[in-house]
Amino acid sequence: MNLPVRLAEIARVSPGQEAIVFKNRRMTYAQLETRVNQLAGGLQQLGIKSGDRVLMAMSNCPEFVIAYYAIIRMKGIVVPISPQHTINEFAVVIKDCQPTAVITTSELKEKFVTLKEKMNVSLKIIINDPDSQGDGFITLEQIFEQGTGTFHDTKYSREDVAVILYTAATAGKPKGAMLTNYNLYSNALTFSQLCRMTPSDRALLTAPVYHAAAQTCVMNNSIVAGATMVIQKKWQGAAETLKIIAHEKISFFFSPPTIYNFIINYEDLDKYDTSSLRIALTGAATMPADLYEEFETKMKLPVTEGYGLTETSPVVTINFVSSSKKPGSIGKPIPGVEVKIFDYEDREVPQGQVGEIVVRGPNVMKGYYNQEEETRWALRNGWFHTGDLAYFDQDGDLYIVDRKKELIIRGGININPREVEEVLYDHPDIFEVAVVGVPDAVMGEEVLAFIMPREGKKLDDEQIKKFCEGKMANYKIPRYYKFVENIPKTSSGKLLRKELLNWISKQ
């Protein structure tokens, strides 16, 4: 069983069930299945073969769902990436995975034309915009017309790679986590069963669907359960989200803690009927205890916290606070997934002692694409090493303490500080730089850059922000700057980020 096979099964059993709602568009499972088949056949007609990588650079929309399932159905490999990427960030992914095609928007098409020419790659550019027809681009609608409403029977292997998700690395280039049919289907099915999802549920997709959590916890969760997915193109503020929850009778909602903060602080919250909500799930970043309490007080519903990583498809643990009564815990491992706490020599530590979270189970990735050494290290001794520090309490509930990794989590999105530093080092007047995450009441963490200017040079915040524009996605550009005379390092020259963070905490 894989995700497209499950979709076909739901379409046979409940063809008239509402599958997708997007603005004024409503699509049944039978209609979704037909569109997936049409696109799968059309992509084959276009010359895309089994094993070919297909980039998807789009915001939330029905076409993302259709393309994701169609590519897997015809045994291609989906590579979802953020449409907020700069041209340089797109180039890194293209160079690594060598895609055959990209499905994107009319706003981004010129970036991919430029990349195709500069990198001298054969890349089919497919535009999700009928108005682009005749501009020399292939449109999704043209490809739909090439396919049919049925697709030939295909034999799938559970070990076939279905999706490659690029995750921020603490050193070097981003790493592409290879997730198999079994990784994705087993994780979505187990998660759906834990949430007791049924066809009567209505899930709101607001979080970016190019991220692992939104794919599994909302998109795939909904389809596996035969539920309805209501799609928001992007976060448009608390008022719009609350309006959709009330109007569409949303029962399942997922977002990072940042969004919950915006919702509970919205002044007209009481005007919206949110009584249909059954599960409010959060993940991607730690949720403060006071935010838990305020949300439950105002919304009459506890927040459920999950923990996972891109490499684990992503769900590892889940905490239904309504039953555990333990806000702040990330809960217990989901069925079929093993979690242990290891020390630095990969020995299991006693209960209550802090160590690294390691994971084993059907959700753990096949490996990193084109990175054998990184794969061996991450999966050493048969366990995936997460880089997160935690401990188990006496009831077997898990508590995150810290991250061994240096990643910054801003609004639920991972940012590699070294990637930001590399851009800043290109500034001619910067001698040394160090980037760290600092606590922020709204975003969870914000990006702070410590900058040591070259001798005799003067810099200011706005000058550096302007320099960064176009060189990295806007959310990665540091919000805060500290101009210093030196940056602490070890005798071997290694940056001491913790000393910088300690210095901040004393200010």
C-alpha positions as CSV (number, residue, x, y, z in Angstrom):
1,M,0.0,0.0,0.0
2,N,1.2,3.5,-0.7
3,L,-0.5,7.0,-0.7
4,P,-1.9,7.0,-4.3
5,V,-3.2,3.4,-3.9
6,R,-5.0,4.6,-0.8
7,L,-6.4,7.6,-2.6
8,A,-7.8,5.2,-5.3
9,E,-9.3,3.0,-2.7
10,I,-11.1,6.0,-1.0
11,A,-12.3,7.2,-4.4
12,R,-13.9,3.8,-5.2
13,V,-15.6,3.5,-1.8
14,S,-16.7,7.2,-1.3
15,P,-16.6,8.9,-4.8
16,G,-18.9,11.7,-3.8
17,Q,-17.1,12.5,-0.5
18,E,-15.6,16.0,-0.5
19,A,-11.8,15.8,-0.7
20,I,-10.6,19.4,-1.2
21,V,-12.0,22.9,-0.6
22,F,-10.0,25.9,-1.9
23,K,-11.6,29.3,-2.1
24,N,-14.7,28.7,-4.2
25,R,-13.6,25.3,-5.6
26,R,-14.8,22.0,-4.2
27,M,-13.5,18.7,-5.4
28,T,-14.8,15.2,-4.6
29,Y,-12.5,12.1,-4.1
30,A,-13.6,10.8,-7.5
31,Q,-12.7,14.1,-9.2
32,L,-9.3,14.2,-7.3
33,E,-8.6,10.7,-8.4
34,T,-9.4,11.5,-12.0
35,R,-7.1,14.6,-12.0
36,V,-4.3,12.6,-10.4
37,N,-4.6,10.0,-13.1
38,Q,-4.7,12.6,-15.9
39,L,-1.6,14.3,-14.6
40,A,0.3,11.0,-14.0
41,G,-0.4,9.9,-17.6
42,G,0.4,13.4,-19.0
43,L,3.7,13.5,-17.2
44,Q,4.6,10.2,-18.8
45,Q,3.6,11.5,-22.2
46,L,6.0,14.4,-21.5
47,G,8.9,12.0,-21.1
48,I,9.1,11.9,-17.3
49,K,10.1,8.4,-16.2
50,S,10.2,6.2,-13.1
51,G,12.8,7.5,-10.7
52,D,13.0,11.0,-12.2
53,R,13.0,13.9,-9.8
54,V,10.3,16.6,-10.2
55,L,10.7,19.8,-8.2
56,M,7.5,21.4,-6.9
57,A,7.8,25.1,-6.0
58,M,4.3,26.2,-5.2
59,S,2.3,27.6,-2.3
60,N,-0.7,25.6,-0.9
61,C,-3.2,24.8,-3.6
62,P,-5.1,21.8,-5.0
63,E,-2.6,21.5,-7.8
64,F,0.1,20.8,-5.2
65,V,-1.9,17.8,-3.9
66,I,-2.7,16.6,-7.4
67,A,0.9,16.8,-8.6
68,Y,2.3,15.2,-5.4
69,Y,0.1,12.1,-5.8
70,A,0.4,12.0,-9.6
71,I,4.2,12.0,-9.5
72,I,4.3,9.2,-6.9
73,R,1.6,7.3,-8.9
74,M,3.8,7.2,-12.0
75,K,6.8,6.3,-9.8
76,G,8.6,9.6,-10.0
77,I,10.1,11.3,-7.0
78,V,8.6,14.5,-5.6
79,V,11.0,17.2,-4.5
80,P,8.9,19.9,-2.7
81,I,10.8,23.2,-2.1
82,S,9.9,26.6,-0.8
83,P,8.6,29.1,-3.4
84,Q,10.3,31.8,-1.2
85,H,13.8,30.5,-2.1
86,T,16.1,32.8,-3.9
87,I,17.6,31.8,-7.3
88,N,20.8,30.7,-5.5
89,E,18.9,28.5,-3.1
90,F,17.0,26.9,-6.0
91,A,20.3,26.3,-7.7
92,V,21.7,24.3,-4.8
93,V,18.8,21.9,-4.9
94,I,18.9,21.6,-8.7
95,K,22.6,20.9,-8.7
96,D,22.2,18.2,-6.1
97,C,19.1,16.2,-7.3
98,Q,19.3,16.9,-11.1
99,P,15.5,17.2,-11.6
100,T,13.9,16.4,-14.9
101,A,11.1,19.0,-14.5
102,V,9.8,21.7,-12.1
103,I,6.2,22.5,-11.5
104,T,5.9,26.1,-10.4
105,T,4.1,29.4,-10.7
106,S,4.1,32.2,-13.3
107,E,5.8,34.4,-10.7
108,L,8.8,32.1,-10.5
109,K,9.1,30.9,-14.1
110,E,11.8,33.4,-15.1
111,K,14.0,32.3,-12.2
112,F,13.9,28.8,-13.5
113,V,14.5,29.9,-17.1
114,T,17.6,31.8,-15.8
115,L,18.8,28.7,-13.9
116,K,18.2,26.4,-16.8
117,E,20.5,28.6,-19.0
118,K,23.2,29.3,-16.4
119,M,23.4,25.8,-15.2
120,N,23.1,24.3,-18.7
121,V,20.6,21.7,-17.5
122,S,17.7,20.0,-19.2
123,L,14.7,21.1,-17.1
124,K,11.1,21.0,-18.2
125,I,9.3,24.1,-16.7
126,I,5.7,23.5,-16.0
127,I,3.5,26.4,-15.0
128,N,0.4,26.2,-12.8
129,D,-1.2,29.0,-14.7
130,P,-3.4,28.6,-17.8
131,D,-2.6,32.2,-18.8
132,S,1.0,31.1,-19.4
133,Q,-0.1,29.0,-22.4
134,G,1.5,30.3,-25.6
135,D,4.4,31.9,-23.8
136,G,6.7,29.0,-24.6
137,F,5.9,27.3,-21.3
138,I,4.1,24.0,-20.7
139,T,1.0,24.5,-18.4
140,L,-0.4,21.9,-16.0
141,E,-3.7,22.2,-17.9
142,Q,-2.0,21.1,-21.1
143,I,-0.5,18.1,-19.4
144,F,-3.9,17.2,-17.9
145,E,-5.3,17.1,-21.4
146,Q,-2.6,14.6,-22.4
147,G,-3.7,12.0,-19.8
148,T,-6.8,10.1,-19.2
149,G,-9.0,9.5,-16.1
150,T,-7.6,6.0,-15.6
151,F,-4.0,4.9,-15.0
152,H,-2.5,1.5,-15.8
153,D,-1.9,-0.8,-12.8
154,T,1.6,-0.2,-11.4
155,K,3.7,-2.4,-9.1
156,Y,5.1,-0.4,-6.2
157,S,7.8,-1.3,-3.8
158,R,7.6,-0.1,-0.3
159,E,11.3,0.7,-0.5
160,D,11.0,3.0,-3.6
161,V,11.9,6.6,-2.8
162,A,8.7,8.7,-3.2
163,V,9.8,12.1,-1.9
164,I,13.0,13.9,-1.3
165,L,12.8,16.7,1.3
166,Y,15.6,19.1,1.7
167,T,16.4,19.9,5.3
168,A,18.7,22.7,6.7
169,A,22.1,21.2,7.6
170,T,24.4,22.6,10.3
171,A,27.3,22.4,7.9
172,G,27.6,22.6,4.2
173,K,24.8,22.3,1.7
174,P,21.2,21.2,2.6
175,K,20.6,17.5,2.8
176,G,17.9,15.7,0.8
177,A,16.1,13.2,3.1
178,M,14.9,10.3,0.9
179,L,11.5,9.1,2.1
180,T,10.0,5.9,0.8
181,N,6.5,4.8,0.0
182,Y,6.4,2.8,3.3
183,N,7.9,5.7,5.3
184,L,5.2,8.1,4.2
185,Y,2.2,5.8,4.2
186,S,2.9,4.1,7.5
187,N,3.5,7.5,9.3
188,A,0.4,9.1,7.8
189,L,-1.8,6.0,8.7
190,T,-0.5,5.7,12.2
191,F,-0.9,9.4,12.9
192,S,-4.4,9.4,11.4
193,Q,-5.4,6.4,13.6
194,L,-4.0,8.1,16.7
195,C,-6.0,11.2,15.9
196,R,-9.1,9.0,15.3
197,M,-9.7,10.7,11.9
198,T,-12.9,9.8,10.0
199,P,-14.5,10.9,6.7
200,S,-16.5,13.4,8.8
201,D,-13.4,15.3,9.8
202,R,-12.4,18.6,8.1
203,A,-8.7,19.5,8.3
204,L,-7.4,23.0,7.6
205,L,-4.1,23.2,5.6
206,T,-2.6,26.6,6.5
207,A,1.1,25.6,7.3
208,P,3.3,25.4,4.1
209,V,2.7,22.1,2.4
210,Y,6.2,21.9,1.1
211,H,7.2,21.0,4.7
212,A,7.1,17.4,6.0
213,A,4.7,18.2,8.9
214,A,2.0,19.8,6.8
215,Q,2.3,17.0,4.2
216,T,1.9,14.1,6.7
217,C,-0.2,15.7,9.4
218,V,-2.7,17.5,7.2
219,M,-2.5,16.5,3.5
220,N,-1.7,12.8,3.8
221,N,-3.6,12.4,7.1
222,S,-6.8,13.7,5.4
223,I,-6.5,11.5,2.3
224,V,-5.7,8.3,4.3
225,A,-8.8,8.9,6.4
226,G,-11.0,10.0,3.5
227,A,-11.6,13.3,5.3
228,T,-12.0,16.8,3.8
229,M,-9.0,19.1,3.4
230,V,-9.7,22.8,3.4
231,I,-6.7,24.6,1.8
232,Q,-5.5,28.1,2.7
233,K,-3.0,29.4,0.2
234,K,-0.9,30.8,3.0
235,W,-1.3,32.4,6.5
236,Q,-3.4,35.5,6.0
237,G,-3.9,36.5,9.6
238,A,-5.9,35.4,12.5
239,A,-9.2,36.8,11.2
240,E,-9.1,34.9,7.9
241,T,-8.2,31.6,9.6
242,L,-10.9,32.0,12.3
243,K,-13.4,32.8,9.6
244,I,-12.5,29.6,7.7
245,I,-12.6,27.5,10.9
246,A,-16.1,28.8,11.7
247,H,-17.5,28.6,8.1
248,E,-16.1,25.2,7.1
249,K,-16.6,23.6,10.6
250,I,-12.9,22.7,10.8
251,S,-12.3,19.8,13.2
252,F,-8.5,19.4,12.8
253,F,-6.0,22.2,12.8
254,F,-2.2,22.2,12.7
255,S,0.3,25.0,12.9
256,P,3.5,26.0,14.6
257,P,3.2,27.8,18.0
258,T,3.6,31.2,16.3
259,I,0.2,31.0,14.7
260,Y,-1.5,30.0,18.0
261,N,0.0,33.1,19.5
262,F,-1.6,35.3,16.8
263,I,-5.0,33.5,17.2
264,I,-5.3,33.9,21.0
265,N,-4.2,37.5,20.9
266,Y,-6.7,38.5,18.1
267,E,-9.1,41.1,19.6
268,D,-12.2,39.8,18.0
269,L,-11.6,36.1,18.8
270,D,-15.0,35.7,20.6
271,K,-16.9,36.6,17.4
272,Y,-16.0,33.3,15.8
273,D,-17.6,29.9,16.5
274,T,-14.6,27.5,16.8
275,S,-16.6,24.8,18.6
276,S,-16.1,22.4,15.7
277,L,-12.4,22.0,16.6
278,R,-11.6,18.6,17.9
279,I,-7.8,18.6,17.6
280,A,-5.4,21.6,17.6
281,L,-2.0,20.2,16.9
282,T,1.4,22.0,17.1
283,G,4.9,21.0,16.2
284,A,8.2,22.3,14.6
285,A,9.1,24.3,17.7
286,T,8.6,24.2,21.4
287,M,5.3,25.7,22.7
288,P,5.6,27.8,25.8
289,A,3.5,26.6,28.8
290,D,1.7,30.0,29.2
291,L,0.6,29.8,25.5
292,Y,-0.8,26.3,26.2
293,E,-2.8,27.6,29.1
294,E,-4.1,30.7,27.4
295,F,-5.2,28.8,24.3
296,E,-7.0,26.2,26.4
297,T,-8.7,28.9,28.5
298,K,-9.9,30.9,25.5
299,M,-10.6,28.1,23.0
300,K,-11.8,25.5,25.5
301,L,-9.5,23.0,23.8
302,P,-6.0,21.8,24.8
303,V,-3.2,21.9,22.3
304,T,-1.8,18.6,21.2
305,E,2.0,18.7,20.7
306,G,3.9,16.4,18.3
307,Y,7.6,15.9,17.7
308,G,9.3,14.8,14.6
309,L,11.9,15.5,12.0
310,T,12.0,15.6,8.2
311,E,14.1,12.4,8.3
312,T,11.3,10.6,10.2
313,S,8.4,11.4,7.8
314,P,8.1,13.3,10.3
315,V,6.0,12.1,13.3
316,V,8.0,10.4,16.2
317,T,6.0,11.2,19.3
318,I,2.6,12.8,20.1
319,N,1.2,14.2,23.4
320,F,-2.6,14.4,23.7
321,V,-2.6,16.8,26.7
322,S,-6.3,16.1,27.2
323,S,-5.3,12.6,28.5
324,S,-1.7,13.0,29.7
325,K,-2.3,16.3,31.6
326,K,1.4,17.1,30.8
327,P,1.8,20.4,28.9
328,G,5.4,20.8,27.8
329,S,6.0,17.2,27.1
330,I,6.3,15.9,23.5
331,G,4.5,12.7,24.7
332,K,5.2,9.1,23.9
333,P,6.5,7.4,20.7
334,I,3.7,6.6,18.2
335,P,3.0,2.8,17.7
336,G,5.7,1.0,15.8
337,V,8.3,3.6,16.4
338,E,11.1,3.1,19.0
339,V,12.7,6.0,20.8
340,K,15.7,5.8,23.2
341,I,18.0,8.3,24.8
342,F,21.7,7.7,24.2
343,D,24.9,9.3,25.5
344,Y,27.8,10.4,23.3
345,E,29.0,6.8,23.0
346,D,25.6,5.5,21.9
347,R,24.8,3.9,25.3
348,E,21.3,4.1,26.6
349,V,21.1,6.4,29.6
350,P,18.9,5.8,32.7
351,Q,15.4,7.2,33.0
352,G,15.4,10.9,33.9
353,Q,18.9,11.5,32.5
354,V,19.4,13.8,29.5
355,G,20.8,12.5,26.3
356,E,20.3,12.4,22.5
357,I,17.0,11.2,21.0
358,V,17.5,8.3,18.7
359,V,14.7,6.8,16.6
360,R,14.1,3.4,14.9
361,G,11.0,2.4,12.9
362,P,9.2,2.3,9.6
363,N,9.1,6.1,9.4
364,V,12.9,6.6,9.3
365,M,14.3,7.8,6.0
366,K,16.2,5.6,3.6
367,G,19.1,8.1,3.7
368,Y,20.4,11.4,2.4
369,Y,20.4,11.7,-1.4
370,N,24.0,11.7,-2.7
371,Q,25.5,11.8,0.8
372,E,26.6,8.3,1.8
373,E,28.9,9.5,4.6
374,E,26.2,11.7,6.2
375,T,23.8,8.8,5.9
376,R,26.1,6.4,7.6
377,W,26.7,8.8,10.5
378,A,23.0,9.8,11.0
379,L,21.9,6.1,10.9
380,R,24.8,4.6,12.8
381,N,24.2,1.4,14.8
382,G,20.7,1.1,13.3
383,W,19.3,4.2,14.9
384,F,18.6,7.7,13.5
385,H,20.4,10.2,15.6
386,T,18.2,13.4,15.8
387,G,20.7,15.8,17.4
388,D,18.0,16.7,20.0
389,L,18.6,16.4,23.7
390,A,15.8,15.1,25.9
391,Y,14.9,12.8,28.8
392,F,12.1,10.3,29.7
393,D,10.1,10.8,32.9
394,Q,8.8,8.0,35.1
395,D,5.7,7.6,32.9
396,G,7.7,7.2,29.7
397,D,6.8,10.7,28.5
398,L,9.5,12.6,26.6
399,Y,10.7,16.2,27.3
400,I,12.9,18.2,25.0
401,V,15.8,20.0,26.8
402,D,18.0,21.4,24.0
403,R,19.2,20.9,20.5
404,K,22.7,19.6,19.8
405,K,22.3,21.0,16.4
406,E,22.7,24.8,15.9
407,L,19.6,25.3,13.8
408,I,17.4,28.3,14.4
409,I,13.7,27.6,14.4
410,R,11.8,30.8,13.4
411,G,8.1,30.4,13.2
412,G,8.5,26.7,12.8
413,I,10.9,26.9,9.9
414,N,14.5,25.7,10.3
415,I,17.3,28.1,9.4
416,N,20.9,27.1,9.2
417,P,23.1,29.8,10.8
418,R,26.1,28.9,8.7
419,E,24.1,29.5,5.5
420,V,23.3,33.0,6.7
421,E,27.0,33.5,7.7
422,E,28.2,32.6,4.3
423,V,26.1,35.3,2.7
424,L,27.3,37.9,5.2
425,Y,30.9,37.0,4.7
426,D,30.5,38.1,1.0
427,H,30.1,41.7,2.3
428,P,33.4,43.5,1.6
429,D,33.3,45.4,4.9
430,I,32.6,42.4,7.2
431,F,35.7,40.7,8.7
432,E,34.0,38.1,10.9
433,V,30.4,37.1,11.6
434,A,28.4,34.7,13.8
435,V,24.7,34.0,13.6
436,V,22.6,32.7,16.4
437,G,18.9,32.4,17.3
438,V,17.4,34.5,20.1
439,P,14.1,34.1,21.9
440,D,11.2,36.0,20.4
441,A,7.7,36.2,21.9
442,V,6.0,36.0,18.5
443,M,8.2,33.8,16.2
444,G,9.8,31.6,18.9
445,E,13.2,32.6,17.7
446,E,14.6,35.4,15.6
447,V,18.0,35.7,13.8
448,L,20.7,37.7,15.4
449,A,24.0,38.4,13.6
450,F,27.2,39.3,15.5
451,I,29.3,41.3,13.1
452,M,33.0,42.3,13.4
453,P,33.6,45.0,10.7
454,R,36.9,45.3,8.9
455,E,39.3,47.9,10.4
456,G,38.2,51.4,9.6
457,K,34.8,50.4,8.3
458,K,31.4,51.3,9.7
459,L,28.2,49.3,9.1
460,D,24.6,49.7,10.1
461,D,21.5,47.4,10.2
462,E,19.7,48.7,7.1
463,Q,22.9,48.5,5.0
464,I,23.4,44.9,5.7
465,K,19.7,44.0,5.3
466,K,19.7,45.5,1.9
467,F,22.9,43.6,1.0
468,C,21.1,40.3,2.0
469,E,18.0,40.9,-0.1
470,G,17.9,38.5,-3.0
471,K,20.8,36.4,-1.7
472,M,18.6,34.4,0.7
473,A,14.9,34.0,1.5
474,N,13.6,37.0,3.4
475,Y,12.8,34.9,6.6
476,K,16.5,34.1,6.9
477,I,17.7,37.7,6.8
478,P,18.8,38.6,10.4
479,R,16.4,40.9,12.2
480,Y,18.9,42.0,14.9
481,Y,22.6,43.0,14.6
482,K,25.4,43.4,17.2
483,F,28.6,45.1,16.1
484,V,31.5,43.7,18.1
485,E,35.3,44.0,18.3
486,N,35.8,40.3,18.5
487,I,34.0,37.0,18.2
488,P,34.8,34.1,20.6
489,K,36.5,31.0,19.2
490,T,38.4,28.0,20.4
491,S,42.1,27.7,20.0
492,S,41.4,25.7,16.9
493,G,39.3,28.5,15.4
494,K,35.9,26.9,16.0
495,L,33.1,29.4,16.7
496,L,31.7,29.4,20.3
497,R,28.0,30.0,19.7
498,K,27.1,29.1,23.3
499,E,29.4,31.9,24.6
500,L,27.6,34.3,22.4
501,L,24.2,33.1,23.7
502,N,25.4,33.3,27.3
503,W,26.6,36.9,26.6
504,I,23.1,37.8,25.3
505,S,21.4,36.3,28.3
506,K,23.4,38.5,30.6
507,Q,22.4,41.7,28.8
